[in-house]
Amino acid sequence: MHQTWRELNRLLDQIIARYGGVIYDSRAHKSWDPGQAVCAECYGPDWSDSLEWQEANRQPDTEPVPEGVLDAGRRLANGECEWAEGGG
């Protein structure tokens, strides 16, 4: 596993500590688990339809985390995403 994935896992732990296991997205009126919330921050509220996400999703964990994902995780972990609300 590439080290950047370990860093992302640490960020996910911080996101869980801040928001809990469910994060409400006030833009999309949907709830995400922490990993999905990182995707929503990086690729937008319709992240699962994003071609960029679909490409990134095929990247093996032996390669670095796709560009922008760690920054999105940091913003969530730091509470900088206005759309994110703790849901439990």
Secondary structure, DSSP 4 states (H G I P E B T S, - for coil): --HHHHHHHHHHHHHHHHH-S-EEETTTTEEE-HHHHHHHHHH-TTGGG-HHHHHHHTS-TTSPPPTTHHHHHHHHHTT--TTEEE--
